[in-house]
């Protein structure tokens, strides 16, 4: 095989390789964006869950306070009714 033919083949192989790398890079970028989007959506969902949980826990605390107030009133009523006997 002549030297010119060999070098041509090598050059063609190199060109093919760079072409493949460019394609791979493009595909990688597309997949990367898609993955980032999915990750963002998952984070947003998690944040939504946390917000909902936070709201619920605040309402539970409010309800507990009301219960405690009610219990205090009942205790006061019992003390007032039966007093120190």
Secondary structure by P-SEA (a helix, b strand, c coil): ccaaaaaaaaaaaaaaaaaaaaaaaaaaaaaaaaaaaaaaaaaaaaaaaaaaaaaaaaaaaaaaaaaaaaaaaaaaaaaaacccc
